[in-house]
Amino acid sequence: MDLNKGTDVAHMSEILQNALEIDGGFPIGQYKQFWQTSLTGIEANSCFLALILSKIFGLDVGDKSSLPDLVKKIQDNSIDNVDGKLSVLPDQLSGQRHQMLASIYFFTLYYPFDPEHPLLRNIMGRWPLTGSISKQDYSDELIKTLQNPSYLEEGVTLLTLVDLCCSLDTPNSSDSEILEFKSMGPSLLNSYLRSCLTRSKKGPIIIEKILIYLKHPLVTEKRMLALLHMLKQYFIKAPQTSPDLLRNAMITVKNYYLWPRPYGDVAREVLQMLTMETKSPGFAMRKRMATENPDLIRAPKTGKERTAHVLIDSGISEAKLFQETLRAIHSPDINVPQLQLNILYTILSLVLNVDVNSLKMEFLSKEAANRFYADAVQILNDAILMNQNDAEMHKLRAFSQLKDQIAQATQNQSNNLAGFVKPRHAELPPLNFNFVPIDCEVIVTDESSSRSRYVKRSAVDALSNIMGQYAAFADVKGKPFVKIAIVGNDATFHNVLTSYVFLKQSAPRSFDGLDIQFYMVPTEFSILGSFFSKYDGWYGRHVACLPRTALKIFPGVSQTTGPTVESSRATISGKTQSLPWEKSGAYDNAVGELTQRLGSSSLRMKGPGLFNQLSNTLGDDEKPTTPTSILRCEVENFFREAKWKTDVNIYQCECWESEKDAGIIIPFALRAEIGVRPYARSIQKQATDIPANASLATIQNHKSFKWNPPNISIKFTQMNVVGVPRQGIPIDSRPYVSMVAANVPLAGDRGVPPNPTRPWLEVTLIENDKKKKSKPDKDLDLAPVTCLHVSMMDLEADDKKKGAFHILLDNVLYGPFIRVKLSTCLRGEEIMTIPFMTFFPLDLPS
């Protein structure tokens, strides 16, 4: 492979056309190399941006030519329909267009480009850009940035970007994929603003813009939570020392201190942080560093403080892709002495506001660096106990003396014997991800499962192994945190939930002394993810949306399996797939003509080997920003910043297949459903010609669908409005189209929205009307419903031979059964719960 081979517009268009033909991207190996090594200069960046705009232009005017041919037509002005009238796109191409627009937004935020590049200037001059992008929520900023890249450096722009970042309203769209891409633009802004804190030293300006919106008299609760969250996390990322800025921030946040819970709780937490920052600059950053790296303060440790356990659903391709992407970014071991030196450097820079590089601290011995670090931290800890004026005098005097001591220690040193590199502002070290694959299709039958009525699923061993890693530290002071992410869908969650309950019931001491924290990362539709997104907009944007769309930024990661980049040639769809440093022969005629027309670029591209050597010497701020690095950053932010715990109540479903059956117990936490939907799912599971994403109406038209609602009788314990139970009046046997017992709300629910922290289920019953001949899917939307507020519900089929029914528990199919009993899952006398973490406290209905 010739790493010095150049590239040009024609060749880049060939590369991107290959990506368009394989699901809009490359296999993971080529994908990583493309983003790390292709866009290494303004000329290449401008070329790439022009080609993406050309493709959008072609979609808008209905031209289906390949990208090289399309660029030729634009150069020749031979495109028909350039009057600004947009063509009507089918869903597939519409989704591709939104993918391109989100890609442009990402690109203009992180990559420099030249708006005067010949092809870029040509396409922007021929295309009615404003009218074409106007449907996007972030259109104005996108258009202005394309026309003037320095627009992002303006103070007014930062105010607008802060506004977009804290505005967590979901765009309107009936198409879920388009909805995700519409949310993509704003979801990138948090990472961009965080990078501005350190890269361009715009921390004080961004903090001021946040305070401007917090002072607005009409700020909503949702926006207030987002702004306070940004304020806190940005202070941790880049501590600020300006007395006026800190005073302004404290006065502003105090206005929210007396707001009702949970909003006042968030304001109080931010106020406490600001109070500490005024006396001890960088306190919040150092506290988080010490929590993740106990060696800094010689505290008891488990060795897992920076570890996040990630349960991956091996049956979901998007979940496995998520794993491959995060695993590709190496988490280095932490050099504690170097980290201490970086923290010392940061403290001196914040407090003394001088050029600390002149101290040449890299020449300190490890013992001296450790001593000076401990002295600096002790000075700041002492300042916390003083009033503001005394604290300022104490810091100025003590740090001036410490600075002189460091200068004296390095005065005659010319050799770096300790192996330190030149210190820089301290950054939180990356987290370590422990990936654990689980198979959600497997129900385990072994000796331990035979002794229990509770269903045992495949995640039992995974959870047991994770808990075992902390067993020796259960008695240490303070509970060790065990962070566990669930990556997949509701079936993945159900697998983990049933395994969690099985362990709680069979081996309860496994959890003693541990603080278990679960994190839901949906890679496809999830009831639980949708619930958290509704009440925590930050979660919805940066967890539920971003992981599913970041890897689709064009060129994205293709789901098509293919050979890795180590092979000399990769053939896809009969054409040779290439990268900018590996030229192929596809589209010879179009590429040849285009090369002659546009001329070769003088840019010489770096190869992957050179990039890997270079990346080892670069700091995080100097490495190229890629979609995968943003995804990694936001996932780490989720583990670090989601501090509010929601304990979701767990219920159980006792199931009997026959009257003589002892019955099994299946835990659930989202909802239980009996009726036409579970029956349709059973037909879909048996048939081989029904697609996995088929709608209920589609399944009803299948030849195997012969729905006959079973007659079911109901006994239940009803709850009143204050949660006092009483025996409900039994309901005689009758046929039902749908019976839903919900613990977690879902869009489209009829009846009272459930609250998963309350000890009751919201039940909706829809009877089968024999007089009507409408299809069951219509009945679900139009038929009258009966609503119940229950803590227990016993459902039994009238006909034990022909009336058995299926049930969906957390969207997982079970059955058929003749009787089920839904009730709270108890351990002793307490209802079992499963703790999930969110960025904001959830303001749930009472």
N, C-alpha and C positions, 0 to 999 in steps of 0.2 A: 504494500500500500504506500503510495507516494504522498507523504504528508505535506509536501510543498506544492502540490498541484493547485492551480488557481481555480476560481469559479467565476461565473458570469450570470446575467439575468436569464439567458436561455437555459443554462444548466439548472439554476435554482427552480425555474418553472417546471422542468422535467421532474425534479425531486418532489415538488409539492403535488404534481399531478399523480405520481405514484402513490402518495399518501392519500389522495382523494379516492383512489380506486380500492383501497383496503381499509374501509371503515373510517376514513378521515385521519389516519395516523400510521405509525410504524409499530412493529413489535417492540417490546420494552427495551431491548438492547440498542436498536437503532434510534429509538426515541431519546434515550439518555444522551447518546453521542450527538444527535442533532442539536439539542438545546445547549449542550455544554461546549460545542466546538464550532458550530456553523455561524453563529451571529456574533462575530468578534470585532466588528467595526461599523462605523456609520454607513459606509457604502453598502455592505452586505445587509445591514438592518433596513436601510431604505429600499433596497431591492426586494427584500422579503415582504415589507409592508405594502409596497406597490402591487406585488403579485396577489396578496390577499384581497386588496381593494379591487383588483381586476376581476377576481373570481366573484365577488359580491356584485360587481357591476354586471357580469355576465348572467348571474342568476336573476337580477332585477329586470334585465331587458329580454330574458328568455333565450339567451344564447347558450347552447349546450356543448360548445366546442371544448376541446381539451385546453388546458391552461396555456401551453405554448402557442396554439393556434389563436386563442383568445387575445393574447398579448400582441400577436401580429396584426389582428384586426383592429385593435385599439390604435396601434401605431399608424396603420393605413387609413384610419377613420372609415372603416368599411362595415361597422356594426349598424344594423338596422335598429329602428326604434330607440333613438337616443333623445326623445322628446320629454323624458322624465316620467313617462307613464310606466308604472311598475307592473310586471306580469304577476298573475296569480300562481303561487307556487304550491305544489303538493306538499303534504306534511313532511316527507323525507327531506326535500330540498329546503323547506322553510326552516327545519331544524338545523340543516347545514349552514344556512345563512346566519342564523343566530349564533352558531358556533364561531363563524368567521368574525362577527361583530364583537363577541366577547374576547376573541383572540386579539383583535386590534386594540381593544381597550387595555388588555394586559400589556401588550407590546408597547403602547405609547406611554404607559406608566413607568416601565423599567428599562427601556432600551432607547439610546439616543438615535436619532435619524435626521436626515437632511430633507426638508420639504421641497428643496430645489432639485432633488434628484430627477433626471430627465423623465424616466417612466412614471415616477410618483407625481410629478407636476403635470404630466400629460393626462393621467387618469383622473386626477382631481379637477382638472380643467374641463374635461369632457363629460363629467358625470354630475347630475344634480344631487350632490351629497346630502344636503340638508333634508330634502324631501325623502330621501331613501332611508335615512337613519332616524327620522323624527319619532318613530314609534318607541324608541328605546328610552328607558327612564334616565339614562346617563348621557343622552345624545349631545346636549350642549357642550359639555366638557370634552367629549370625544372629538367633536368637529373642531372646536377651538384648538385643541392640542395638535390635531393633524395639520392645521394651518399654521400653527406657531408653537413649536415644542417648548419654548421658554414660558409658555402660558402657565405651566405647572409650578413655576418658581415664584409666581406672584402671590402676594399675601391674600388678595381677594379670592384667588383660586383655592387656597388652603381653607378659607372660610366655607366655601362651597363644598369642598371635599369632606370636611367635618360634618356638614349638614347632611350630605348623602350617606355618610358612614353611620350616623346615629339615627337615620330615618329607617326604621325597621319594618315599615309596611310592606306587605307582600304584593307584587305586581299582579294585575288581573290577567288571567289567561286560562282557557279551558284545557290547553295542552300542557301536560306536566313537564315535558322536555323543554318546550319553549319557555315555560315559567322558570325553570332552573336557569336557563341561559340569560333571561332577563334579570335574574337576581345575581348573576355572575359578576357583572360590572361593579356594583356596590360592595360585593363580598371581597373584592380585591383591595378595597381602599384601606382597611385596617392594617394590612401588611405594608402597604405603601406609606401610610402615615408613620408607622413605627420605624420604617427605614429612614424616613426624613428626620426623625429625632436624632439619629447619630450620623448619618451620611452627610447631610447638609446643615447640621447644627440648628435645625429649626424648632427645637424643643419648646423654647419659651413662646414662640409665635403660635404654635399649635395649641399649647395649653391656654393661651389667651383666647383663641377662637372657640375652644370648648367652653370657657367661662362666659363668653358672649351669649351662647345659646342657653346656658344654664340660667342666665339672668332674664331670659325672655319670659314675660308674664303668662304666656299661653302654652308653655312647655307641657307636653303630655307625660303621663306616668311612664309609658314605654320609652319615650325619648330621654326622659330624665335618667332612667336606669342605664341606658346605653352611654350617655354622657359621663355619668359618675364612674361607670366601668372603664371607659376610655381614660378618664383623668387618673384613676388609680394605677392602671397598668402602664400608662405612659410615664408616670413618675417612677415606677419600678424599672422600666426600660432605660430611662434617661433622667436621673435625679436632677431637680432644679434647686438653685440656691438663692435666687433673687428674693430679697425680703418683701418687696412690693408684690411680686407675683404670688408668693406663698400667702401673704396677708389677704390679697384679693380672692384667692381660691378659698380660704377658710371662711371669709365673710359670705361668699356666694353659696357655699355648701351648707352653711348654717341655716339658710332659708328653708332647707328641706329636712332639717333635723326633727321637727315636730310633725312631719307628715305621718299619716297612719301606717301601721305595719302592712306589708314588709318594706315599704319605700323608705321610711325613717330609719330602719335598720341599716340599709345600704349607706345612707348619708352619714350615720354615726360611725360606721367603719371607715369611710373615707376621711372624715374629720379626725379620727384617731391617727390615721396614717399621716395626714398633713401636720398635725401637732408634733409628731415625732420627727418629721422631716425638717421642721423649723429649727430644732435643736441639734439633730443628728442627721446631717445630709446623707442620703443614700441608705437610710435605715431599712426601708422596705425591701430594697434590693439585697442588702446583706442578710436580712432575715430569711428571705427565700433561698439564697445561696447556702446559708448554714443549714436550713432544713433539708436540702437536697444533698449537701456535702458535709456531714457531721464532723469530718476530720478537721474542718476549719476551726471548730471550737472544741475539739476533743470531746464530743458528746457520745453517748452510747449509740451504736449503729447496728443496722441489720445488713448493710451492704446492698440493700434494695431500694434505697431512698430515691434513686433516679430511675428506677425500673417501673415500666408500665406493662402489664400483662395484656396481650391482645388476643382474644379468642376469635379466630377466623373461621367462618363457615366455608368448609371446603367444597360445598356444593354450589356456591355462587361465584361466577367468574369475576364479577366486579370486586367481591371481597378478596379473592386471591390476587387480583391486580393491585388492590390497595396494599396488600402485604408486600408484593414484589417491589412496589414503588418505594415504600418506606424503608424496606430492608436494603435497598440500593444505596442509601445514604449512611455512611459509616459513622458510628458514635465512638469517638476516641476515648481512651482511658484518661481520667482526670489527673493532671499534674498539680497536686495540692500546693507545693511551694510556688509554682508559677502563678496559680490562681490567687494565692495570698499576695504575691507581688503586684498583680493586676489590681486587686482591691485596694492595696495601699496607694498605688498610683492614682486610682480614681478618687480616693478620699482626699489626698493632697490637692488634686486638681480642683475638687469641689470647694474645699475649705479655704485654701490659700489663693486660688484663682491666679496661679502663676504657671509658667512653663516648667513642668516637672521633669521633662526630658533632660534638662541640664544637670539633674542629680545623677544621671547614669546609674540607675538602680539595678540594671542588669549585671553590674559588677559586684553586687553584694553576695556574701556567702549565704547559704541556705539558713544557717543559724541566725545571722543578722537580719535577714528578710523576715523570718518568723518572729523575731523579737520586735522589730519595728512595726510589723503588722499588728501584733498583740497590743503594743503601746497605743497605736492609732485607734483601734477599736475601743480600748479602755477609756481613752480621752472622750470619745463620743458617748460612751455609756455614762460617764460621769456627768456630761453636759445635760443629759436627759433629766437628771434629778435637780437641776438648777433652774432659776427663773431665766427668762429670755436674755436679759442684759448680761447677767453673770455668765451664762452659757457662752455668749459671743466672746466675752473677754477671755474666758478660760480656753476656748478653742484657739483663738488667735495666738495667745501666749504659748500654749502647750505645743501647737503644731509648728510654730516658728522654731522652738527648741528642737523638735523632732526633725525638722528639715535640716537644721544645722548638723545634727548628729549623723544623719544619712550622708550629707555632703562630706563630712569628715571621714566617714567609713569608706567612701568610694574615691577619696581624693587622690590617693596614690595607686589605685588599682587600674591595671591595663589588661588583665587577663580575666576572661569569663570562666572561672573555675567551677561555678555551680551549674553551668549549662543553661542559665536563664536566657530567654529571648527578650528583646526590648519590650518593656511592659506597655500595655495599652489599656484603654477603659475596659473594665470588667464586664463580661457578658455571661449570662447563664449558660452553663455547659449543656449540650444536647442530652435529651433523655435516652435511656436504653429501652428498646422495645423487645419484649419476649413474646414472640409469635407462637401461638398454640392452635393448630388446626383441629376442628371438631366436625363430626359428621352428624348432621341433624336428622338423617333418615333412620338412624340406628336406635333401637330400644334394646337395652342390655338385659339379658337373662342369665344370671349366674347365681351363686349361692347366696350372696348378700341380697340380691333382689328378691329371691324366693322367700326370704324371711320377712319381707316388708310388703304391705299392700301398695306402697307408693311406687309409681313408675320410675325406673332407673334408665336414664338416657346417657348418651356418650360423653357428655361434658362432666360427668361425675369424676372421672379419673383426672381430667384436666384441672378442675377446681381443687381436688384433693392434693394434687402435686404442688399447686401454687401455695395453698395454705401450709403445706409441709415445709416450705422454704422459710417460713416465719415462726415455726413452732418453738425454736430455741429462744426467741426474743419476745414471747408473749408476756413475760413477767417484767420486762424492762420498764423504766419510768416513762409514762406516756405510751399510748397505744400506737404501734407501728401502722402506717397507712398501707393498705393493699389496694392498688389501683388496677381495676380490671375493665377493659373495653370489650364490648360485644359488637363485632363487625358483621353485618348481614341484614336480616330482615326480622319480622315477627317470629318466624319459625326458629331462627337462631336464638332470639330472646327466650322463647319457650323452652328450648333445649337447656339453656343455662338456668332458667328459673326452676324447672323440675329437678335438675341436678343439685341446685343450691338447696332446695327443700329436702331432697333425699339425704344430703349430707347433714343438714341441720337436725333431721330426725334420727338418723342412724349414728352420726359421729359428731354430736354437738360441741365437744371440747375442741374440735379442729378450729373453731372460730373464737375461742376464748382469748381475750387480750388483744384482739386485732380490730382495727377500724377498716371495715370493708367498704370500698367505694366502687360502684359500677358506673360505666360511661357508655351510653348508647351511640354507636356510629352507624347509621343506616346507609347501606349502599344501594338500596332500592326502597320501594314504598314500605313504610312501617307505621303502624298505628301509634306505637309508643313515640317514635320520632316526630310524627305529626303533632302529637299532644304536647311534647316539649317545645316544639317550634311555635305553637300557638301562644304559649304563655311565656316563652323566653325567645324573643326575636333574634337575639345574638346567637343563640344555639341554632335557630333555624337557618340563619345566613351562613355561619362559619362552620357548622358541623353537618347539618342535614343537607345543605345545598353544595357547599364548596367541594367536599371529597368526591361527589358524583360528577362534578363538572370541570374541576381543575385539570383532570387528565384528558379532557376533551378539547382543551384549548388547542387550536390547530397549529401544527400537526400534533394530534393527540396520540394516545396509546391505543393501538388497534387490538381488538379482541381476537383477531385472526392469529392463529398460532403460526409461527414461522421460525426459520433458523436465526441464530444470533449473529451479532456483528463480527464475531470471530471468523465466520466463514468468509471466503474471499468473494463469493457472489451469492446473493439471495434472490431467488426467482419467485415472483408473486404475480398471479393472474397472467402468466405467460410472458411477463415483461421483467426485465432485470431491475431489481430495486437497488437504488444507489443513494449515496449520501454526497454532500458537497465536495468531499475530498476523494470520492470514488466514482468517477464519471462512467456512465453507461451509454448504450447505443440506442435506446428507445427514442421514438419520435425523431428519427434522424433528419427527415426533411424539414419539419417545422423548426427543430432546434437549430439546424444549420442555417436556414434563412434568417432566423431571429438573431443568431450570433453575428451574422454579417451586418444586419440592420442596426443593432444596438452597439456592437463592438464589445470586446472583452473587457471585463473589469480588471483593474490593476490590483484589486485586493487579493492577498494571498491568505488562504485559510489555514488555521492551525489544526493539526491532527489530534486524535484522542490521547496518544501517548504524551505529547507535549502538554496537553491540557492537564492530565493527571499529575505530571511533575509540577506544573505551575500551581495547581490548586493546593498542594501540600504546603506551599509557602505563603498563601494568601490568607488574610483574615476574613471573617464572615462577611464584612461589609464590602470586600473587594471581589468576592466570588460572584459569578454571574447568577442573577435571579432567574430561576426557571419555575414552571408550574409545579414541579415536584418539590422544590425547596419551599415554595409558599404553602403547599399542602402539608409538608412536614412541620413547618412553623405553626400553622393553625392547629394541627393535631396536638403538638406540644403545648400550645396555649390552652387547649381544652383541658388537658390534664392538670395544668398549673393554675388556671384562673377560674375553673368551675368549682367554686367553694361552697355552694348552697346545696344542701342535701334534701331530697324529697323521698320520704319513706312510703313506697307504694304498697298498699295492702295486698296480701296474697290470699287467694281463695282456693278451694279444692272441689273437685268434681268426683264423687263416688259413683262408679259405673258398674252396672250389672248386665251381663250378656244373657243370663237366664235366671230363673227363680232360685235355682240351686247354687248359683255362682256366688263365691265369697266376695267378689267385687274387687276392683282396683281403684286406687286413688290417684287422680291426675291434678296437680296444682296448676293454677292459671292466675293471671293478674290483669289481663286486658279485657277480655269479654268471652262469654259463652253464647253460642247461637245454635238453635235447632230450627229446622224448617227447610225451605226450598234451596237456600244457598248451600248448606252442607250436603243435601242430596245431589245438587248439581256438581259439587266438588267430587263426590264419590263417582258419579258418571264420568267426569273428566279424567279421573284417576284410572278408571278401567278402560276407557276408550283410547285407541292409539291415534285417532284422526282428529282429536280436538286440541288446538294449540294451547300452550300453557297460559297465555294471556287472554283467553277467550272470555267474553262477557257472559253474564247470566242469560241474556236474550239469545246469544249464539248457542249456548249449550241446550237451551230449551228446544231449539229446532233440530237437535240431533235425534236420530232414530231410536237411540237407547233411552231417551228421556221419557219416562212414564210416571209422572208425579201423582201420587195419591196421598194426601196429607193424613198422617196417622192421628187417631183420637188419643189425646193425652190429658190426664187429670193432674191437678196441681194442688199441692199443699205448701204453705209458706208461712214464714214468720215475718210480719210487717214491722217496719220502723217508722216512728213518728218523726216530726220535724226536728226534735231535739235528741233523736237517737235512742228512744226508749222502745224496746221490742214488745210486741204483743202478737198473739196467735191470730193469723188471718183466716178469713172464712174460706174453706176449701172450694176450689173451682172444679165443677164436674167435668167429666171427659168430653172433649170436643176437638175438632180438627183445627190446626193452626198452620198458616202460611209461614209465619215467622215468630220465633220466641228468642229475644235477645236479653241477656243479663250483662250489663256493661259496668266495668269498673273504671275504664278510661274512655273519654269521649272521642267520637269520630265525626268528621264532617258529614252532614246529612242525617244524623241521628234525630229521631222523633222522640219527644218527651223531655224530661228534665236532664240536663247535662250531669253526668256522674262526676264525683270527686274521689280520686283514688286514695286519698288519705283518710276518708271516712269509712266506718265499718259497715257499709251496706252497698248493695248493687241497685242500679236503676234498671228496671225490667220493663220492656215494651212487648206486648202481645198483639198479634194481628191474626184474627180468626179467618178461616177459609169461608168465603161466602159462596155457597153452592148455587145461588141464584145468578151470580155473575159468571160470565164465560171468559172474562179477561184473563190474560196470562199472569202467572204468579209475580213476575217482575213488575207488572203494572200495579198489582194489589199492594206491593210493599210501599209504593209511593202515595197511593190514593186511599187505601182502606183506613177506616178508623182504628185507633190503637187504644189499648188498655195499659195504663202505666201503674207500676207497683214500685214500692220502696222497701226492699227486703234484705234480710241478713241470711236467710235460708230459704231454699226452694227445692221441693221434691217433685220430680216429674216422672210419671209412669204411663207406659203405653197400655191402652185398653186391650188390644189384641196382642197377646204375648208371642204369637207365632208369625203373624204377618205385619204387625205394627211396629217392629223395631226401627229405630231411627238413628241417624248419624248426628254428631255434634262437632262444631268447630270450637276449639279452645285456643285462644290466642292465635286464631287463624290457622290452626293445625287440625287436620281431620282425624276423628276417632269414631269407632263404632263399627257395626250398629249395636245399640243397646236397647233393652226394654225398660230400663229405669236409670235415672241419674239423680243425684242429690248434690246441689250446690250449697256450699256453706263456707264460713271463714276458716282459714287454715290456722290451727292453734298449735302453740308449743307451750304446754302447761295451760295457763289461763289467758295468755297473751296472744293477740293476733300476730302472726308472722308478717314481716315486711321485707322488702328488698330495697336497699338504698341506691338512688340514682343521683348523680351530680349534674347541676346546671350552673350557668353563669349568673343568672338572676334568681332571686327567690320567686317562687310561683304564687301569684295572687289568684288562688283558686276560688270558685264559688262555694259558699257555705253549704 
